[in-house]
Amino acid sequence: MIRHQVYFDTLGSMKEDSASWRSVFAGLSVLRLVDAYADAGSPANQADWAQLHNVRAAIEAVGEGNPVRGVLTSIFEQATKRTAIDDTVCAALMAYGRALDYEASWSLATDVFSTVAKLARPERNARLAVEAHTAVGGAARRNGDWDISARAYSQAAYIADTLGDREGVLGVQIGIANTYMAKGNVPQAETILDDVIVQARDHGFPEMQGMALHSRAAMAQRRGEHAEGVKLGYEALNLCAKPAARDTVLADIAAGLSELGMIQPAKDAHMVLAATSQSQWVRWQATINLMELAGRERDENAFESYASQLASEKLSPAHKTYFLLFRGEGLERFGKFEAADESLRAAIALASDSQLHQIEFEADAALARLNARQSEVGAKKSLQVPATWSEDLSHVVAGLSRLREGAFATSVK
């Protein structure tokens, strides 16, 4: 079996030297360098300068707006200056896997997490080993690779249980519950998550309690119970301390609020993400969502402000495509049909070049609507909180407003 076969398969399915191809090729180059160093046992004594030059060149070919470039640079620097592929390098690899997971490149993320799982030694760093195997389970589940996911979760549970890592065991159980949810066995998923919530609270593991509540929130959202999902998500937000986890929860809360027509609190959530997230990827996504909401509200000044800000950024292909799509849709709402047509056609071209087929489909549909010059129907959707559930979510609305005010007060200082 060729190492990183999925990378070769992915490259073979892409247009050579496209932005996506360069990103995947750089990732493969870095992984093969890590393999070579791990096999040799001593990077400092086995440096192949030609290989180092090629790997560095591959990384530099990745667009500056792509967050993968930064994490690959970190792996390269950590691997080449150390005497072994140690936990620091593995942590950098985990960051790369999370970046791939975030952009829905789940097969590649599974490969990266599996690489860490093979390198991590449970007797030396049990938490890293459990985290890596759990990450394999999650990425493989999202990719529909049920057998790989089940084996990874089983291995993670075995390591955590053997070494007495109770928090790790709870993390694995959350992953297993998410698998049941993905397969449609909601009652079993709920049973596991409710048990994890109780155990995490009793043992003083707020992060695990927050993760379990986040999964329960996602379950509610999938059932169309958006108000319940927002409430559970907000409860999870107040328990999560890790920035990446908070960003994910807050983004899901914003999505639920948008579904409920609660535009202002949704904007508050996105504004917090745009101002405070440590991830450039997340900040761009939040700003794009703010631009879209401004278009839906017919707030042309805010729309143009966000569009101008984004136009000057070196966005990743996915972000750039969504920016062009939402910009085109907003321009159509403002009656600027020629500019909207230009933006949507640019979105379609970029999506095609980057092989972002779902976004290409959405942009095609938006262009069809534009060409049909469909008249807007109905009155503007009310932005007020419906009275039937406003009382239930009033604490969420107030809390998000405080978060926004706090975020901007901090940035002003």
N, C-alpha and C positions, 0 to 999 in steps of 0.2 A: 504494500500500500504506500503510495507516494505521500509524503508529508504535505499537509495543507492542500490536498487535492481539490478542495472546494474553491480555493483561490484560483487555481489553474482553470477550473471549470467556469468560474465567474468571468475571468479575463477572456476566455474563449467566446463567451456569449456577448461581449461588449465591443463597441466600436473602438478600434485601437487608437490610442493616444487621445481619447476623449477625457474630459475632466474626471469622470467616474473611473475610467480605466487607469488613469495615472494614480488615483487614490488607492485603488486596490493593489496595483503593482508595487507601490511604495510600501504598503502593509506587508505584502509577501516578501519583499526584499529585507525588511527589518526582521520578520519572523525567521527567515532562513539564516540571517546573521546570528540571531539568538540561538538557533539550533546548532550552528557551527561552534559557537562559544561554549554552549552547554556540553556538547560532545567532546570538545577539546579539554574542557575542565579549567582552562586558564586563558581568558581572553587576552590578557596583557602579553602573554608569550606566544600567542598564535595569531597575531594581527596580520590580516591579509590586506595590504594597503589598497590594492586595486579594488577589492570587494568593498572596503570602507568608502572609497571614492564613489563607487557605483550606487551604494545604498544612500549616501548623502545626496547625490544627484537626483535619485528617485524621489526622496523626500522633498527636495527643493522644487521639484516639478509639480507638486501638489499646490493648488491655489491657496493663496494666503487666507482667504475667507473660510477655508475648510478646517474645522477644529481637529480633524485627524492629523493634519500637518504638525500641530503643536504636540500632540501626544506621541506621535512617532519620533519626533525630534528628542523628546524626553527619554524614550526607550533607548534610542541610539546613544545619547550622551551617557546615560547611566550604565549601559552595557559595556561601552568601550573604555570607561575609566575605572571599572572595578576589576577585581581579580577573580570574580566568579559571578554566575548568574544567580544572584541572591534575592532576598525578599524585596529589596528596593526595586530591582528590575521587574520582579513579578508584580509589584504594586503598579508600576508604570504600564505593564501589559494589561492589567485589569482595567486601568483607565481607558486604554485603547478599546478593549472589549466593550466597555460601557458606551463609548462613543458610537461604536458600530450598532450596539443594541438600541441606542436612542434613535438612530436614523433608520431602524427597521432592517438592517443588514444582518438578520439573525443567523444565517448559516455561517457567515464569516465570524460573527461574535462567538458562536459556539466553538469554532476552531480555536480562536484566541483564548477563550476561557479554558478550553481543554488543554492547551499548551501550558497554562499556568498550573492547572490541576496536576499535570505530569511532573512539573518542576518543583511544586511545593512539597515540603516534607512535613507530614503531620506531627512528627516527634519534635520538630524544630519550631514550627509555627502552625499550630492546630487551627487557629482562627482563619489564617489565609487559605489553608487547605479546604476547610469547610466552605468558606466564601467562594472559592473557585469552583468547587463541585456544585454548589447551589446555583451559581451563575450559569454553569453549563445547563443545569436542569431548566432554568428559566428561559434562556435563549433558545434551547432546543424545543421547549414546549411552544414558544411563540412561533417557531418555524414549523410546527406540526410533526417534529421528530419524537414521537411519544416514547419509543424504546430507549433512545439515548437519554431523554429527559428522566425517565424512571430510574435508569441505572445510575445516573449522576446524583439524583436525590437520595437514592439508597446508599451510595457511597458516602455522601455528605452526612447522612443520619448516622451511619456506622461510626465514622470518625468522631463526630460530636458526642455520641453516646458513650463510646469507649473512653474518651478523654474527659468525660463529665462536663462537657460544654452545654449547659442547659439552654443558654440563649441561642446557641447554634442549632440545637434540636428544634426550637420553636421556629427559627427562620426556615428550616427545611419543611416543617409542617405547613407554613404559609405557602411555600412553593407548591407543595402537594395539593393544598386546597385550591390554589389557582389552576392547577391541572384539572381537577374535578370540575371547576367552573367552566373552563375552556371546553370540556367534553359535554357540558350540559347537565352534569349531576350537581345541581345547585344545592339541594338539601344536604348532601354529604359535605360540600364545601362550606356551607354555613355552620354545620356542626363542628368541623375542625377549627374554623376561624373563631367561633365563639369560645371554644375551649382555649385557644391560644390567647385570646384577649384576657380571659380570666387568669390564666397561668402567668402571663407577662405582667399583669397588674400585681398579682400576689408576690411574684419574685422580684419585682422592682426593675423590669426591663421596659422602660417607656418606648424605646425605639421599636421594639418588636410589637408592642401593643399598638403603636401608631401604624406600623406596616399592615397589621391584621385589620385594623379599622379602615385603612385605605382600600384594601381588597374588598371589604364589605361595602364600602362606598361605590367601588367600581361595579359590584354586583347589582347594587340598587340602580345605578345609572343604566345598566344594560336592560333592566326590567322597565325602564321608563320612569322610575321613581326618582326624578331629578332632585326634588326637594330633600328627600331622605338621603340621597347621595351627597348632596352639598353639606348637610348637617354632619354626617359621618366623616366626610372629608375634612371639615373644619376641626372636628375633634381630633382627627389624626394629625392635622397640621400642628396643633398645640403640643403634641407629644414627640414629634420628630425633631431631632437636633441636627442631623446631617444636612448640609445645604442641598445636596443633590436630591435627597428624599423630599425635602420641603418644596423644592421647585416643582417636582413631579406632582405632589399633592395639590399645590396651589394652582398649577395649570389645569388639573382635572376639576377643581372647584370652579375656576373661571369658565370652563366648558359647560359645566352643569348650570351655572347662572345664566349663561347665554341661551341655553335651551329653554330656560324658564322665562326669558324675556327681561331679565334683570340686568340691563345693560350697564348701569352705573357701577354696581358692585363688581361686575365682571371686569370692567375697565380698571377698577381699583386693584384687582388681583393681577391683571396684566401689567399695570404700572409698577407694582411692587417687584415683579419679576424683571421687568426692563431696567429697574434702577438698582436692584440688589443682587441678582444672580451672579455667581462666580463664573458661570459658563457663558461665553459669548454666543454660543449656539442658542441657549435659552433666551438671552436678551434680545437677539434678533427675532426669534419666533414671537416673543411677547409684543415687540414693536410692530411686527407685521399684523398681529391680531388686533392691536389698537388701531392701526390704519383701517383694517376691515370694518371694525365697529364704528369708526368715525364715518365711513362711507354709508353704513346702514342707518346711521342717525342723521344723515344728510348734513353733517358738520364739515363743510368744505375746507374751512381754514385749518382745522385739526388734521383732516385727511391730507392736505397738501404739505403740512408741516412734517407729518410722519413719513410721507412719500419722499420728500426732499432729503430727510435724514437717512433713509434707507438707500436712496439712490447713490449716496456718497460712500456707502460701505462696500467692502469687498466680500459680498455674501457668498455662501456656498451655493452650488447649483440648485439644490432643493429649495433653499431660502429665496434665492433669486427668482426661481420659477413661480413660487407662491406669491412673492412680491408683485411680479408682473401680472399674475392672474387677478389678485385682489385689487390691484391698481386699476386694471382694465374694467373690472366690475364696478368699482367706485366711480370711475370717470363716466361710465354709462349712466349711472344714477344722476350725475350732474349734467347730463345732456351733452357731454363732450365725446361724441360718437367717433370722430376720426382718431382722436388720441386713444380712445378705448380700443379701437380696432388694432391700432399699432401695438399697444401693450399686450393684447391677447395673442396676436400673431407671434410676438417675440416670446411669450410664455410657451406657446406650442413648439416653436423651433428649439428653444433651450431644453424643454422637457424631452423632446425627441432625441436631441443630441446626447442628453445625459441618461437616456433610457428610464426616465421617470414616468412610466406609462399611466399611472393613476392620475397624476397631475395633468398629463397631456390630455387625457379623456375629459377632465373637468374643464380645462381651458377650451377644448373643442366645443363643449356644450355651451360654455359662456359666449363663445364667438357666434354660435348658431343663434342664440337668443338675441345677441346684438344685431346680427344681420337681419333678423326678422323684425327689428324695431318694435318689439312688443311694448305695448302701453302698460304703464304701471297700473295695477289694479288695487283698489281698496285704500282705505285710510292708512296713514302711517301707524305702524304697530306701537301700541302703548308701551312706554318705558317704565311705567309705575309698577311697583310690586303688587301682584294680585292679592286682594284682601283675604282670600281663602287660605293662604299660607304665609302671609307677610309676618305674622306674629311668630311663627315657628322659626323663621330665618332672620329675624330682626337682629339677633346677637351676631350672626355671621356678617350681615351688612355693616353693622357698627364696628365689628372687629377688623374687617378688611379696610374700612375707612381709616381706622387708627393705624393699621399697618402701612397704608399708603402715606399718611401724614408723617409717620415715624421714618419711613424710608427716605422721604424727600427732605426731612429735617436733618437727617444724618448726612445726606449728600451735599446740603448747603454748607454745613460746617466744614 
